[in-house]
């Protein structure tokens, strides 16, 4: 037997506040880790702290969650879920499949419509809760009451509460800034252009269950030349 770890987070973002106002549920981000110390985490989220409309698969570090803000503390709940060796291998294979496929993007349409229509399936697109639910679907003991893309964060919370958990508080003052594009300031013109491309691609995925014609994943990534400066 082995363990995987699911982290449920409160993020210091405007979107987090909006979701809380709509749902009364403060946790809006979910990540996967294979390490109890959470040195490396995996999820679907925005690709830069300055944008909210360009997202996809991310290899995260806890320092990302502060979005470059100083002197703040964030609450997280860490769930420890036992899995068999076979299930663990399936989860690793699923993760590697996504990591090696540039077509995966953030499922914005489902995230936007979840609270109205219960989520929308999109081609090679997940939001963070949907991604975690797909992971949980690989564990025989866990039976989700809905399809992954229809699972509301509150639904996921109920499932996870069947497992051992630890409530933690992480402090931005205990982390050193890392040299990662996620934490850099992106030029406004670049952010707008990539956001528009991301929106069009997300709508296409939901409507037609395929990538758009001439889809180019580089148009949804950020690079050093996109930044105002190196900081």
C-alpha positions in Angstrom: 0.0 0.0 0.0 1.0 3.6 -0.7 -0.5 7.0 -0.1 -1.4 9.9 -2.2 -2.2 13.4 -0.8 -4.9 15.8 -1.9 -4.6 19.4 -0.8 -7.6 21.6 -0.5 -6.7 25.3 -0.5 -8.0 28.8 0.1 -6.3 31.2 -2.3 -5.7 35.0 -2.0 -7.5 35.8 -5.2 -10.5 37.8 -6.3 -11.9 34.7 -8.0 -11.7 32.9 -4.6 -13.7 35.7 -3.0 -16.3 35.6 -5.8 -16.8 31.9 -5.5 -17.1 32.2 -1.7 -19.8 34.8 -2.1 -21.7 32.6 -4.5 -21.4 29.3 -2.7 -20.4 30.0 0.9 -17.6 27.5 0.4 -14.1 29.0 1.0 -12.0 26.3 -0.7 -11.5 26.7 -4.4 -8.2 25.0 -5.3 -7.3 21.3 -5.2 -3.9 19.7 -5.9 -2.4 16.3 -5.9 0.9 15.2 -4.3 2.7 11.9 -3.9 4.8 13.4 -1.1 3.6 14.0 2.5 5.8 17.1 2.7 4.2 18.5 -0.4 7.4 19.4 -2.1 5.8 19.0 -5.5 2.1 19.3 -6.3 0.1 18.9 -9.5 -3.1 20.5 -10.6 -4.9 22.6 -13.2 -4.8 26.3 -12.6 -3.8 29.7 -14.0 -0.3 29.8 -15.6 0.7 33.2 -14.2 -0.4 35.1 -11.1 -1.3 38.2 -13.2 -3.9 36.4 -15.3 -7.1 34.5 -14.6 -8.0 33.4 -18.1 -4.9 31.4 -19.2 -4.6 28.1 -17.5 -3.7 24.5 -17.8 -1.8 21.7 -16.2 0.7 23.0 -13.6 3.5 21.5 -11.5 3.1 23.6 -8.4 5.2 24.6 -5.4 3.5 25.9 -2.2 5.1 29.3 -2.7 2.9 29.8 -5.9 -0.2 29.9 -3.7 0.7 33.3 -2.3 0.7 34.8 -5.8 3.7 36.9 -4.9 2.0 38.5 -2.0 3.8 39.2 1.3 2.9 38.8 4.9 -0.2 36.5 4.4 -1.2 33.2 5.8 -3.3 30.6 3.9 -5.3 27.7 5.2 -5.1 24.3 3.6 -6.4 20.8 4.4 -4.3 17.8 3.4 -6.0 14.5 2.9 -4.0 11.2 3.0 -5.6 8.5 0.8 -4.2 4.9 0.8 -4.0 3.3 -2.6 -2.8 -0.1 -3.8 0.4 -0.4 -5.7 -1.6 -0.9 -8.9 -3.8 2.1 -8.3 -0.7 4.2 -7.5 0.8 3.2 -10.9 -2.4 4.1 -12.7 -2.4 7.5 -11.1 1.3 8.1 -12.0 0.6 7.0 -15.6 -2.4 9.3 -15.8 -0.4 12.2 -14.6 2.5 11.5 -17.0 0.0 11.2 -19.9 -1.2 14.7 -19.2 2.3 16.1 -18.6 3.4 14.8 -22.0 0.3 16.0 -23.9 0.3 19.7 -24.8 -3.3 19.7 -25.8 -4.6 19.7 -22.2 -6.0 23.1 -21.0 -8.0 24.5 -18.1 -11.7 23.8 -18.4 -12.9 27.4 -18.1 -16.4 26.8 -19.5 -17.2 24.1 -16.9 -15.7 26.3 -14.1 -17.8 29.2 -15.2 -21.0 27.3 -15.6 -20.7 24.8 -12.7 -22.8 26.8 -10.4 -25.6 27.3 -13.0 -25.7 24.0 -14.9 -23.5 21.6 -12.9 -20.5 21.6 -15.2 -19.7 20.9 -18.8 -17.5 18.2 -20.3 -14.7 19.6 -22.6 -12.2 17.9 -24.8 -8.8 17.5 -23.0 -9.7 20.2 -20.4 -10.0 20.0 -16.6 -10.4 22.5 -13.8 -8.7 21.6 -10.5 -11.6 19.8 -8.9 -12.3 17.9 -12.1 -8.7 16.8 -12.3 -8.7 15.5 -8.7 -12.0 13.6 -9.4 -10.4 11.9 -12.4 -7.6 10.8 -10.1 -10.1 9.5 -7.5 -11.9 7.6 -10.3 -8.7 5.4 -10.5 -9.2 4.2 -6.9 -11.6 1.3 -6.6 -12.7 2.1 -3.1 -14.0 5.6 -4.1 -17.3 5.9 -5.9 -18.1 9.4 -7.1 -21.8 10.3 -7.0 -21.4 12.3 -10.3 -19.3 12.5 -13.3 -16.0 14.3 -12.7 -16.9 17.4 -14.6 -20.1 17.7 -12.6 -18.5 17.4 -9.2 -18.9 20.7 -7.3 -16.1 21.5 -4.8 -18.5 20.8 -2.0 -19.2 17.3 -3.4 -15.5 16.6 -3.5 -15.1 17.9 0.0 -17.6 15.3 1.2 -15.8 12.5 -0.5 -12.4 13.6 0.9 -13.6 13.9 4.4 -13.8 10.1 4.6 -10.0 10.1 4.8 -7.4 11.2 7.3 -6.8 14.9 7.2 -4.6 17.6 8.6 -5.5 21.3 8.7 -2.4 23.5 8.1 -1.7 27.1 7.9 1.2 28.2 5.6 2.9 31.6 6.0 4.4 33.5 3.1 7.2 34.7 5.3 8.5 31.1 5.5 9.0 30.8 1.8 11.7 32.2 -0.5 10.6 33.5 -3.9 11.5 31.2 -6.7 12.5 32.0 -10.3 9.4 30.8 -12.0 7.3 32.4 -14.8 4.2 31.9 -12.6 5.4 34.6 -10.2 6.6 37.2 -12.8 4.8 40.2 -14.1 3.4 39.7 -17.5 3.0 42.5 -20.1 -0.6 43.6 -20.3 -0.8 43.3 -24.0 0.5 39.8 -23.8 -2.0 38.8 -21.1 -4.9 40.2 -23.1 -3.9 38.4 -26.3 -3.3 35.1 -24.6 -6.5 35.4 -22.6 -8.6 36.0 -25.7 -7.0 32.9 -27.3 -7.7 30.9 -24.2 -11.3 31.9 -24.1 -11.8 31.0 -27.8 -10.1 27.6 -27.3 -12.1 26.8 -24.2 -15.4 27.5 -25.9 -14.4 25.4 -28.9 -13.5 22.5 -26.7 -16.9 22.6 -25.0 -18.9 23.0 -28.1 -17.2 20.7 -30.5 -15.2 18.3 -28.3 -12.0 18.9 -30.1 -9.2 21.4 -30.4 -9.7 24.4 -32.6 -8.2 24.5 -36.1 -4.5 25.2 -36.0 -4.4 25.0 -32.2 -1.0 26.1 -30.9 -0.2 25.4 -27.3 2.6 28.0 -27.2 -0.1 30.7 -27.5 -1.2 29.7 -24.0 2.2 29.5 -22.4 4.2 32.4 -20.9 7.9 33.0 -21.6 10.6 35.3 -20.4 10.0 37.8 -23.3 6.4 38.1 -22.1 7.6 39.6 -18.8 8.1 43.3 -17.8 11.3 42.4 -16.0 13.1 39.4 -14.5 11.3 40.0 -11.2 
